[in-house]
């Protein structure tokens, strides 16, 4: 107990020092040491994340990269910035970096992964530089633990989470620049450097354009200033206000996008304020424990059964509140550091604690990537306490502390190396998720879709059936199982599942489209047309039913109408290979061989393995 109190006093003393040890951090003679320390940190990250860099595309990487038409043209770059909804989320800077990756290397996954790892390394180095500037005990070790902790693998190995590592690097860059502007750190000078403020504001704006979760950065800066100075001045408020307002504005854009374009609305999000408070309290402890004991990290965690009528669920938010109150009441004795660190952790997590509706709340309330930046605060606190305690007991203790720190890094590297293999491909990811969380409905659905795409229809039906047992009233599962049963030739079962899907979710255009396909496959063209037309009515911007409607019109000899529908489908989706080929066939039959050949060539550009399009081009007239 005596040693623990001594350690806390050491942190408190550091916290109250307004301008610690001025010269060393910025002296020219320290530059080689700084470069060597940063280089060592980067090298450890590259080693730990080597398996992750060998991975492929997973889950919604198709929307973000592989099937994202906005990445493929110069016009797409303008759409990313100027057309909300052109890409899954309005994070234009993130999609710009993905656009650059695509232009440089196409759909080879390696460069995307390497970019993510490099951005993560940059984030870790910036975190170290911030801690170093603030004279944090054990700054390098804290940055290394942050970088190598397996809870970060999801943010780094998942290409779609480019938004996390990019916004993290920019957000911490903004914080570092602001601390220089505010005169906090080892090279503090008299007066403010306005150029540093301009840089901080610019980097913060860019961070928001990468991912708006960084809107909490100004609050974190304010907490750090209070930790160092014991007050927040009027000048601090004036300087941070533009950042807060900018963060609030772009945060509102993200909330609107989640609801209107991503689909974060409905029964899964119908939660009371009390229920959301129960989620938030439990999530705080969940994330803290994951840092202490990163065992069985999984891509999708079980969705908690939140019940405001169960007394034990209130223990989580009450425990969090009690901890915060204790740190607040005791900060004069133990220092402001612990209170600030815990507050930074909670504030940075705030956008993901359940008070704001986001799509993943449909299947889980927590995810590893939610605490990418938030984890830094608790890691820094624990390392600072340990380092301060070690310094109190002389050189022998320092040696022991160094050995323990090295062992911690070795363990974390091995766990991160192992975790990186889980992201090798989508099948590996979903199987690992199901093994750790058998009730993960989303994992069963996505594995089923993957198996269906591979032609393993019986295995796909098994996964969809498992999902249906877990969620028998889920219309999407009935729809997917209907598609698979139709492909297996069990049309009666397929129709039953489609009709049940429409009963559970009336007005779903995809199900009408699938039911139309079922009727078309049996030559019931009148019924098929009715369902395709209903799908088009419900979703005028949905290209699939347009193409399928055109196919049926062509079967009925209504060529002009079919051509018109193919053209609309291609306006909606210029990379729709099947529609290009089908339109080419129609045009060739009508004698327009030149335009037909153009569509066949486009088909092959999109899908080089399209044998029918290649055969059509090889024909003497350019037609099949």
C-alpha positions as CSV (number, residue, x, y, z in Angstrom):
1,X,0.0,0.0,0.0
2,X,2.8,2.4,0.8
3,X,4.5,1.8,-2.5
4,X,1.3,2.4,-4.4
5,X,0.7,5.7,-2.7
6,X,4.3,6.7,-3.4
7,X,3.9,5.9,-7.1
8,X,0.8,8.0,-7.3
9,X,2.5,10.9,-5.7
10,X,5.2,10.7,-8.4
11,X,2.6,10.8,-11.2
12,X,0.9,13.7,-9.4
13,X,4.1,15.6,-9.1
14,X,4.7,15.1,-12.8
15,X,1.1,16.2,-13.5
16,X,1.5,19.5,-11.7
17,X,4.7,20.5,-13.4
18,X,3.8,23.1,-16.0
19,X,7.0,23.1,-18.1
20,X,8.9,19.9,-17.4
21,X,12.7,19.4,-18.2
22,X,12.8,21.9,-21.0
23,X,15.8,21.2,-23.2
24,X,16.2,17.6,-23.8
25,X,13.2,16.7,-26.0
26,X,14.0,19.3,-28.7
27,X,17.8,19.5,-28.6
28,X,19.5,18.6,-31.8
29,X,21.8,16.1,-30.0
30,X,18.6,14.1,-29.2
31,X,17.6,13.7,-32.8
32,X,19.4,10.4,-33.4
33,X,18.0,8.9,-30.3
34,X,14.5,10.1,-31.2
35,X,14.9,8.6,-34.7
36,X,16.2,5.4,-33.3
37,X,13.4,5.0,-30.8
38,X,10.8,5.8,-33.5
39,X,12.5,3.4,-35.9
40,X,12.4,0.6,-33.2
41,X,8.7,1.2,-32.7
42,X,8.0,1.0,-36.4
43,X,10.1,-2.2,-36.8
44,X,8.2,-3.9,-34.0
45,X,4.9,-3.0,-35.6
46,X,5.9,-4.3,-39.0
47,X,7.0,-7.6,-37.5
48,X,3.8,-8.0,-35.4
49,X,1.6,-7.1,-38.3
50,X,3.3,-9.2,-40.9
51,X,0.5,-11.8,-41.1
52,X,-2.1,-9.0,-41.3
53,X,-0.3,-7.6,-44.3
54,X,-0.7,-10.9,-46.1
55,X,-4.5,-10.9,-45.7
56,X,-7.2,-10.4,-48.3
57,X,-10.5,-8.5,-48.5
58,X,-13.2,-9.2,-45.9
59,X,-16.9,-8.4,-45.3
60,X,-17.8,-4.9,-46.3
61,X,-14.4,-4.4,-48.1
62,X,-16.6,-5.0,-51.2
63,X,-18.5,-1.8,-50.6
64,X,-15.4,0.1,-49.6
65,X,-13.1,-1.2,-52.3
66,X,-13.7,-4.2,-54.5
67,X,-17.2,-3.2,-55.8
68,X,-16.8,0.5,-55.2
69,X,-17.3,2.2,-58.6
70,X,-16.2,5.6,-57.1
71,X,-12.6,4.3,-56.8
72,X,-12.3,3.5,-60.5
73,X,-12.5,6.8,-62.3
74,X,-11.5,10.4,-61.9
75,X,-15.1,11.3,-61.8
76,X,-15.4,8.9,-58.8
77,X,-13.0,11.1,-56.8
78,X,-15.3,14.1,-57.3
79,X,-18.3,11.9,-56.2
80,X,-16.5,10.9,-53.1
81,X,-16.2,14.5,-52.0
82,X,-19.4,16.1,-53.4
83,X,-22.0,13.4,-53.4
84,X,-23.1,12.1,-50.0
85,X,-24.2,8.5,-50.5
86,X,-21.8,7.8,-53.4
87,X,-19.8,5.7,-50.9
88,X,-21.0,3.9,-47.7
89,X,-20.1,6.7,-45.3
90,X,-19.2,10.3,-45.8
91,X,-15.5,10.0,-44.9
92,X,-14.1,11.6,-48.1
93,X,-10.5,11.6,-47.0
94,X,-10.5,7.9,-46.2
95,X,-12.1,7.1,-49.5
96,X,-9.6,9.3,-51.3
97,X,-6.7,7.3,-49.9
98,X,-8.5,4.1,-51.0
99,X,-9.0,5.7,-54.4
100,X,-5.2,6.4,-54.6
101,X,-4.5,2.7,-53.6
102,X,-6.9,1.6,-56.4
103,X,-5.3,3.8,-59.0
104,X,-1.8,2.6,-58.0
105,X,-2.4,-1.1,-57.5
106,X,-5.9,-2.1,-58.5
107,X,-7.5,-4.8,-56.4
108,X,-4.3,-6.4,-55.0
109,X,-5.0,-6.4,-51.3
110,X,-1.4,-6.1,-50.2
111,X,-0.9,-2.4,-50.7
112,X,-4.1,-1.6,-48.9
113,X,-2.9,-3.6,-45.9
114,X,0.5,-2.1,-45.9
115,X,-1.0,1.4,-46.0
116,X,-3.1,0.6,-42.9
117,X,0.0,-0.7,-41.0
118,X,2.0,2.3,-41.9
119,X,-0.8,4.6,-40.7
120,X,-1.0,2.7,-37.5
121,X,2.8,3.0,-37.0
122,X,2.5,6.7,-37.6
123,X,-0.3,6.9,-35.0
124,X,1.9,5.1,-32.5
125,X,4.9,7.3,-33.1
126,X,2.7,10.4,-32.7
127,X,1.3,9.0,-29.5
128,X,4.9,8.5,-28.2
129,X,5.9,12.1,-29.2
130,X,2.8,13.5,-27.3
131,X,3.6,11.5,-24.2
132,X,7.3,12.5,-24.4
133,X,6.4,16.1,-24.8
134,X,4.2,15.8,-21.6
135,X,7.1,14.1,-19.8
136,X,5.1,11.0,-19.2
137,X,7.0,8.2,-17.4
138,X,7.5,5.2,-19.6
139,X,6.3,7.1,-22.7
140,X,8.0,4.8,-25.3
141,X,6.7,1.6,-23.6
142,X,3.2,3.0,-23.4
143,X,3.3,3.8,-27.2
144,X,4.7,0.3,-27.9
145,X,1.9,-1.4,-25.9
146,X,-0.7,0.7,-27.7
147,X,0.8,-0.2,-31.0
148,X,1.2,-3.9,-30.4
149,X,-1.9,-4.7,-28.3
150,X,-4.0,-7.3,-30.1
151,X,-7.2,-5.3,-29.6
152,X,-5.8,-3.0,-32.3
153,X,-5.6,-5.7,-35.0
154,X,-9.2,-5.2,-36.1
155,X,-8.5,-1.6,-36.9
156,X,-5.3,-2.4,-38.8
157,X,-6.0,-5.7,-40.5
158,X,-9.5,-4.8,-41.8
159,X,-9.1,-2.6,-44.9
160,X,-12.4,-0.8,-44.3
161,X,-11.1,0.4,-41.0
162,X,-8.6,2.6,-42.8
163,X,-10.8,5.4,-41.4
164,X,-9.7,4.4,-37.9
165,X,-5.9,4.4,-38.4
166,X,-6.0,7.5,-40.8
167,X,-8.2,9.6,-38.5
168,X,-6.1,8.4,-35.5
169,X,-2.8,9.6,-37.1
170,X,-4.4,13.0,-38.1
171,X,-6.1,13.4,-34.8
172,X,-2.9,12.8,-32.7
173,X,-1.0,15.0,-35.2
174,X,-3.5,17.8,-34.4
175,X,-3.1,17.3,-30.7
176,X,0.7,17.4,-30.9
177,X,0.5,20.6,-32.9
178,X,-2.0,22.1,-30.5
179,X,0.2,21.3,-27.5
180,X,3.1,23.2,-29.2
181,X,0.8,26.1,-29.9
182,X,-0.4,26.1,-26.2
183,X,3.2,26.1,-25.0
184,X,2.9,22.7,-23.3
185,X,5.9,20.4,-23.5
186,X,9.6,20.1,-23.2
187,X,10.4,22.8,-25.7
188,X,7.8,25.3,-24.5
189,X,8.5,28.9,-25.3
190,X,6.9,32.2,-24.3
191,X,4.0,33.2,-26.4
192,X,1.8,31.2,-28.8
193,X,2.9,29.9,-32.2
194,X,-0.1,30.7,-34.4
195,X,1.2,28.6,-37.3
196,X,1.0,25.6,-34.9
197,X,-2.7,26.5,-34.2
198,X,-3.4,26.6,-38.0
199,X,-1.7,23.3,-38.4
200,X,-3.7,21.8,-35.5
201,X,-7.0,23.1,-36.9
202,X,-6.1,21.8,-40.4
203,X,-5.1,18.3,-39.2
204,X,-8.2,18.1,-37.0
205,X,-10.5,19.0,-39.9
206,X,-8.7,16.3,-42.0
207,X,-9.2,13.8,-39.1
208,X,-12.9,14.5,-39.1
209,X,-13.0,13.9,-42.9
210,X,-11.4,10.6,-42.3
211,X,-13.7,9.6,-39.4
212,X,-15.8,11.9,-37.3
213,X,-15.2,9.9,-34.1
214,X,-12.2,12.2,-33.7
215,X,-14.6,15.0,-32.8
216,X,-13.7,14.3,-29.1
217,X,-10.1,15.4,-29.6
218,X,-10.7,19.0,-28.5
219,X,-12.2,17.7,-25.2
220,X,-9.2,15.4,-24.7
221,X,-6.9,18.4,-25.3
222,X,-8.8,20.4,-22.7
223,X,-8.5,17.6,-20.2
224,X,-4.7,17.4,-20.8
225,X,-4.4,21.2,-20.3
226,X,-6.3,21.0,-17.0
227,X,-4.1,18.1,-15.9
228,X,-1.0,20.2,-16.6
229,X,-2.2,23.5,-15.4
230,X,-5.0,22.9,-13.0
231,X,-7.3,25.2,-15.0
232,X,-8.8,25.9,-18.4
233,X,-8.3,29.6,-19.4
234,X,-10.5,31.8,-21.5
235,X,-7.8,31.7,-24.3
236,X,-8.0,27.9,-24.3
237,X,-11.8,28.0,-24.7
238,X,-11.5,30.5,-27.6
239,X,-8.9,28.3,-29.3
240,X,-10.8,25.0,-28.8
241,X,-14.3,26.3,-29.7
242,X,-13.8,26.3,-33.5
243,X,-12.6,22.7,-33.3
244,X,-15.6,21.7,-31.1
245,X,-18.1,23.3,-33.4
246,X,-16.5,21.7,-36.5
247,X,-16.5,18.3,-34.8
248,X,-20.2,18.8,-33.8
249,X,-21.2,19.8,-37.4
250,X,-19.5,16.8,-39.1
251,X,-20.6,14.5,-36.3
252,X,-24.2,15.4,-37.1
253,X,-23.5,14.6,-40.8
254,X,-22.4,11.1,-39.8
255,X,-25.4,10.5,-37.6
256,X,-27.7,11.5,-40.5
257,X,-25.8,9.3,-42.9
258,X,-26.0,6.3,-40.5
259,X,-29.8,6.7,-40.3
260,X,-30.6,7.6,-43.9
261,X,-28.0,5.8,-46.0
262,X,-26.5,3.0,-43.8
263,X,-29.8,2.0,-42.3
264,X,-29.3,2.5,-38.5
265,X,-33.0,2.6,-37.7
266,X,-35.7,0.2,-36.7
267,X,-36.5,-2.2,-33.8
268,X,-32.8,-3.0,-33.1
269,X,-32.2,0.7,-32.3
270,X,-35.5,1.3,-30.4
271,X,-33.8,1.7,-27.0
272,X,-34.7,3.9,-24.1
273,X,-32.3,6.3,-22.5
274,X,-32.0,4.0,-19.4
275,X,-31.2,1.0,-21.7
276,X,-28.6,3.1,-23.5
277,X,-27.1,4.0,-20.1
278,X,-26.9,0.4,-19.2
279,X,-25.1,-0.4,-22.5
280,X,-22.6,2.5,-22.0
281,X,-21.7,1.5,-18.4
282,X,-21.2,-2.1,-19.4
283,X,-19.2,-1.2,-22.5
284,X,-16.7,0.9,-20.5
285,X,-15.8,-2.0,-18.3
286,X,-15.8,-4.4,-21.3
287,X,-13.2,-2.3,-23.1
288,X,-11.1,-1.8,-20.0
289,X,-11.1,-5.5,-19.4
290,X,-10.2,-6.3,-23.0
291,X,-7.0,-4.3,-22.5
292,X,-6.1,-6.2,-19.4
293,X,-7.0,-9.7,-20.6
294,X,-7.2,-9.8,-24.5
295,X,-8.4,-13.4,-24.6
296,X,-10.8,-14.6,-27.3
297,X,-11.0,-11.3,-29.1
298,X,-13.6,-11.8,-31.8
299,X,-14.9,-9.9,-34.8
300,X,-18.5,-9.9,-33.6
301,X,-19.2,-10.1,-29.9
302,X,-22.6,-11.3,-28.5
303,X,-25.3,-8.6,-28.4
304,X,-26.1,-8.2,-24.8
305,X,-29.7,-8.7,-23.6
306,X,-30.3,-5.3,-22.1
307,X,-33.1,-5.3,-19.5
308,X,-33.8,-2.2,-17.4
309,X,-35.7,-4.5,-15.0
310,X,-32.6,-6.4,-13.9
311,X,-30.9,-4.8,-11.0
312,X,-27.5,-6.3,-11.6
313,X,-27.2,-4.5,-15.0
314,X,-27.1,-1.2,-13.1
315,X,-23.9,-2.2,-11.4
316,X,-21.9,-1.3,-14.5
317,X,-22.9,2.3,-14.9
318,X,-23.0,2.8,-11.1
319,X,-19.5,1.3,-10.8
320,X,-18.2,3.6,-13.6
321,X,-19.8,6.6,-11.9
322,X,-18.4,5.6,-8.5
323,X,-14.9,5.3,-9.9
324,X,-15.2,8.8,-11.6
325,X,-16.5,10.3,-8.4
326,X,-13.7,8.8,-6.3
327,X,-11.0,10.0,-8.7
328,X,-12.6,13.5,-8.7
329,X,-12.9,13.7,-4.9
330,X,-9.4,12.3,-4.4
331,X,-7.5,14.2,-7.2
332,X,-5.9,16.6,-4.7
333,X,-4.3,13.7,-2.9
334,X,-3.4,11.4,-5.7
335,X,-3.1,13.9,-8.5
336,X,-5.2,14.8,-11.5
337,X,-3.5,12.2,-13.8
338,X,-5.7,9.2,-13.1
339,X,-8.9,11.3,-13.3
340,X,-7.8,12.8,-16.6
341,X,-6.7,9.4,-18.1
342,X,-10.0,7.7,-17.2
343,X,-12.0,10.8,-18.5
344,X,-10.1,10.7,-21.8
345,X,-10.9,7.0,-22.1
346,X,-14.6,7.6,-21.5
347,X,-14.8,10.7,-23.7
348,X,-13.0,9.1,-26.6
349,X,-15.3,6.1,-26.4
350,X,-18.4,8.3,-26.1
351,X,-19.5,8.2,-29.7
352,X,-19.5,4.4,-29.6
353,X,-21.2,3.8,-26.2
354,X,-24.7,3.3,-27.5
355,X,-26.2,6.8,-27.3
356,X,-25.7,7.4,-31.0
357,X,-27.4,4.9,-33.4
358,X,-24.9,3.1,-35.7
359,X,-25.5,0.2,-37.9
360,X,-23.4,-2.4,-36.0
361,X,-25.8,-2.1,-33.0
362,X,-28.1,-4.4,-35.0
363,X,-25.9,-7.3,-34.0
364,X,-23.5,-6.1,-31.2
365,X,-23.0,-3.2,-28.9
366,X,-19.2,-3.4,-28.8
367,X,-16.3,-4.0,-31.2
368,X,-12.5,-3.9,-30.8
369,X,-12.1,-1.1,-33.3
370,X,-14.3,1.2,-31.3
371,X,-11.5,1.7,-28.7
372,X,-8.7,2.2,-31.1
373,X,-7.7,5.7,-29.8
374,X,-9.5,5.4,-26.4
375,X,-7.2,2.6,-25.3
376,X,-4.2,4.9,-25.4
377,X,-5.4,6.8,-22.2
378,X,-5.6,3.8,-20.0
379,X,-2.4,2.3,-21.3
380,X,-0.6,5.5,-20.7
381,X,-1.9,5.7,-17.1
382,X,-1.0,2.1,-16.2
383,X,2.5,2.4,-17.7
384,X,3.1,5.8,-16.0
385,X,2.1,4.4,-12.6
386,X,4.4,1.4,-13.1
387,X,7.3,3.4,-14.4
388,X,7.0,5.9,-11.6
389,X,7.0,3.1,-9.0
390,X,10.0,1.5,-10.6
391,X,12.0,4.7,-10.5
392,X,11.5,5.0,-6.8
393,X,13.4,1.8,-6.1
394,X,16.7,2.3,-7.8
395,X,18.6,0.7,-10.6
396,X,17.8,-3.0,-9.7
397,X,14.1,-2.2,-9.9
398,X,14.7,-0.5,-13.3
399,X,16.4,-3.6,-14.6
400,X,13.5,-5.8,-13.5
401,X,11.0,-3.3,-14.9
402,X,12.8,-3.3,-18.2
403,X,12.7,-7.1,-18.4
404,X,9.0,-7.1,-17.5
405,X,8.3,-4.5,-20.1
406,X,10.1,-6.4,-22.7
407,X,8.2,-9.6,-21.8
408,X,4.9,-7.8,-22.0
409,X,5.8,-6.6,-25.5
410,X,6.8,-10.1,-26.6
411,X,3.5,-11.5,-25.4
412,X,1.5,-8.7,-27.1
413,X,3.5,-9.2,-30.3
414,X,2.7,-12.9,-30.3
415,X,-1.0,-12.3,-29.7
416,X,-1.1,-9.7,-32.4
417,X,0.7,-12.0,-34.8
418,X,-1.8,-14.8,-34.0
419,X,-4.8,-12.4,-34.3
420,X,-3.5,-11.2,-37.7
421,X,-4.0,-14.7,-39.2
422,X,-7.7,-14.5,-38.5
423,X,-8.0,-11.8,-41.2
424,X,-6.4,-14.0,-43.9
425,X,-9.7,-14.2,-45.8
426,X,-13.4,-13.9,-45.2
427,X,-14.0,-17.7,-44.6
428,X,-11.3,-17.8,-41.9
429,X,-12.8,-14.7,-40.2
430,X,-16.4,-16.0,-40.1
431,X,-15.4,-19.5,-38.9
432,X,-13.3,-18.0,-36.2
433,X,-16.2,-15.7,-35.2
434,X,-18.7,-18.6,-35.1
435,X,-16.2,-20.7,-33.0
436,X,-16.0,-17.9,-30.4
437,X,-19.6,-16.7,-30.7
438,X,-21.9,-19.4,-32.0
439,X,-24.8,-17.1,-31.6
440,X,-23.4,-14.6,-34.1
441,X,-26.3,-14.5,-36.6
442,X,-24.4,-12.1,-38.9
443,X,-21.4,-14.4,-39.1
444,X,-23.7,-17.4,-40.1
445,X,-25.4,-15.2,-42.7
446,X,-22.1,-13.9,-44.2
447,X,-20.4,-17.3,-44.2
448,X,-23.5,-18.7,-45.9
449,X,-23.3,-16.0,-48.6
450,X,-19.6,-16.7,-49.1
451,X,-20.3,-20.5,-49.5
452,X,-23.1,-19.8,-51.9
453,X,-20.8,-17.7,-54.0
454,X,-18.3,-20.6,-54.0
455,X,-21.0,-23.0,-55.3
456,X,-21.1,-24.9,-52.0
457,X,-24.9,-24.7,-51.8
458,X,-25.6,-27.4,-49.2
459,X,-23.0,-25.8,-46.8
460,X,-24.6,-22.4,-47.5
461,X,-28.0,-23.7,-46.7
462,X,-26.7,-25.2,-43.5
463,X,-25.3,-21.8,-42.4
464,X,-28.6,-20.0,-43.3
465,X,-30.6,-22.6,-41.4
466,X,-28.4,-22.2,-38.3
467,X,-28.9,-18.4,-38.6
468,X,-32.7,-18.9,-38.9
469,X,-32.8,-21.0,-35.7
470,X,-31.1,-18.1,-33.9
471,X,-33.4,-15.5,-35.5
472,X,-36.5,-17.1,-36.9
473,X,-38.2,-13.7,-37.7
474,X,-35.3,-12.2,-39.6
475,X,-36.6,-11.5,-43.2
476,X,-33.0,-11.3,-44.6
477,X,-32.2,-14.9,-43.6
478,X,-35.5,-16.2,-45.1
479,X,-34.5,-14.3,-48.3
480,X,-31.0,-15.7,-48.4
481,X,-32.2,-19.2,-47.7
482,X,-34.8,-18.8,-50.5
483,X,-32.1,-18.0,-53.0
484,X,-30.1,-21.0,-51.9
485,X,-33.0,-23.4,-52.0
486,X,-33.9,-22.1,-55.5
487,X,-30.3,-22.8,-56.6
488,X,-30.6,-26.3,-55.2
489,X,-33.7,-26.8,-57.3
490,X,-36.1,-26.8,-54.3
491,X,-38.4,-24.1,-55.8
492,X,-41.4,-24.8,-53.4
493,X,-39.2,-24.2,-50.4
494,X,-37.6,-21.2,-52.0
495,X,-41.0,-19.6,-52.7
496,X,-42.1,-20.3,-49.1
497,X,-39.0,-18.5,-47.7
498,X,-39.5,-15.5,-50.1
499,X,-43.1,-15.1,-49.1
500,X,-42.3,-15.4,-45.5
501,X,-39.6,-12.7,-45.9
502,X,-42.1,-10.4,-47.5
503,X,-44.6,-11.1,-44.7
504,X,-41.9,-10.2,-42.1
505,X,-40.6,-7.2,-44.1
506,X,-43.2,-6.0,-46.6
507,X,-41.9,-3.8,-49.4
508,X,-38.4,-5.2,-49.6
509,X,-37.3,-4.8,-53.2
510,X,-34.6,-7.4,-53.1
511,X,-37.0,-10.1,-52.1
512,X,-39.4,-9.1,-54.9
513,X,-36.5,-9.3,-57.3
514,X,-35.6,-12.8,-56.1
515,X,-39.2,-14.0,-56.3
516,X,-39.2,-12.6,-59.8
517,X,-36.1,-14.7,-60.6
518,X,-37.9,-17.8,-59.2
519,X,-40.9,-17.3,-61.5
520,X,-38.7,-16.5,-64.5
521,X,-36.7,-19.7,-64.0
522,X,-39.9,-21.7,-64.5
523,X,-41.1,-19.7,-67.5
524,X,-43.8,-17.9,-65.6
525,X,-42.9,-14.6,-67.2
526,X,-46.1,-12.7,-66.4
527,X,-45.6,-13.3,-62.6
528,X,-41.9,-12.5,-62.9
529,X,-42.6,-9.2,-64.7
530,X,-45.0,-8.2,-61.9
531,X,-42.4,-8.8,-59.2
532,X,-39.6,-7.1,-61.1
533,X,-41.9,-4.1,-61.7
534,X,-42.7,-3.9,-58.0
535,X,-39.0,-4.1,-57.1
536,X,-38.3,-1.2,-59.5
537,X,-41.2,0.8,-58.1
538,X,-39.9,0.3,-54.5
539,X,-36.3,1.1,-55.4
540,X,-35.9,3.0,-58.7
541,X,-32.2,3.2,-58.2
542,X,-31.8,-0.6,-57.8
543,X,-30.1,-2.0,-61.0
544,X,-30.7,-5.7,-60.6
545,X,-34.4,-5.8,-61.2
546,X,-33.9,-3.5,-64.2
547,X,-31.6,-6.0,-65.7
548,X,-33.8,-9.0,-64.8
549,X,-36.9,-7.1,-66.1
550,X,-35.1,-6.5,-69.4
551,X,-34.2,-10.2,-69.6
552,X,-37.9,-11.2,-69.4
553,X,-38.9,-8.5,-71.9
554,X,-36.3,-9.9,-74.3
555,X,-37.7,-13.4,-73.8
556,X,-41.1,-12.0,-74.8
557,X,-39.7,-10.3,-77.9
558,X,-40.1,-6.8,-76.6
559,X,-36.6,-5.8,-77.7
560,X,-36.9,-2.0,-77.6
561,X,-38.3,-2.1,-74.0
562,X,-35.5,-4.5,-73.0
563,X,-32.8,-2.3,-74.4
564,X,-34.2,0.7,-72.6
565,X,-34.2,-1.2,-69.3
566,X,-30.6,-2.4,-69.8
567,X,-29.5,1.2,-70.4
568,X,-31.2,2.4,-67.2
569,X,-29.5,-0.5,-65.3
570,X,-26.1,0.7,-66.6
571,X,-26.8,4.3,-65.8
572,X,-27.5,3.1,-62.2
573,X,-24.4,0.8,-62.1
574,X,-21.9,1.4,-64.9
575,X,-19.9,-1.6,-63.8
576,X,-22.7,-4.1,-64.1
577,X,-21.0,-6.7,-66.3
578,X,-24.1,-8.8,-66.9
579,X,-26.1,-5.8,-68.1
580,X,-23.3,-4.8,-70.5
581,X,-23.2,-8.3,-72.0
582,X,-27.0,-8.6,-72.2
583,X,-27.3,-5.2,-73.9
584,X,-24.5,-6.2,-76.3
585,X,-26.5,-9.3,-77.3
586,X,-29.6,-7.3,-77.9
587,X,-27.8,-4.7,-80.0
588,X,-26.0,-7.4,-82.0
589,X,-29.3,-9.1,-82.7
590,X,-30.6,-5.8,-83.9
591,X,-27.6,-5.3,-86.2
592,X,-25.8,-2.6,-84.2
593,X,-22.5,-4.5,-84.0
594,X,-20.3,-1.6,-83.3
595,X,-22.0,-0.6,-80.0
596,X,-22.5,-4.2,-79.2
597,X,-18.7,-4.8,-79.4
598,X,-18.2,-1.8,-77.1
599,X,-20.4,-3.4,-74.5
600,X,-18.7,-6.8,-74.9
601,X,-15.3,-5.1,-74.4
602,X,-16.6,-3.3,-71.3
603,X,-17.9,-6.6,-69.9
604,X,-14.4,-8.1,-70.3
605,X,-12.8,-5.1,-68.6
606,X,-15.0,-5.6,-65.6
607,X,-14.9,-9.4,-65.7
608,X,-11.9,-10.7,-67.7
609,X,-13.1,-14.2,-67.3
610,X,-16.5,-13.7,-69.0
611,X,-16.2,-16.4,-71.7
612,X,-19.4,-15.5,-73.6
613,X,-18.3,-11.9,-74.1
614,X,-14.9,-13.0,-75.3
615,X,-16.6,-15.4,-77.8
616,X,-18.9,-12.6,-78.9
617,X,-16.0,-10.4,-79.7
618,X,-14.2,-13.2,-81.5
619,X,-17.2,-13.7,-83.9
620,X,-16.8,-12.3,-87.4
621,X,-19.6,-9.8,-86.9
622,X,-18.8,-8.9,-83.3
623,X,-21.9,-10.8,-82.3
624,X,-22.3,-14.2,-80.7
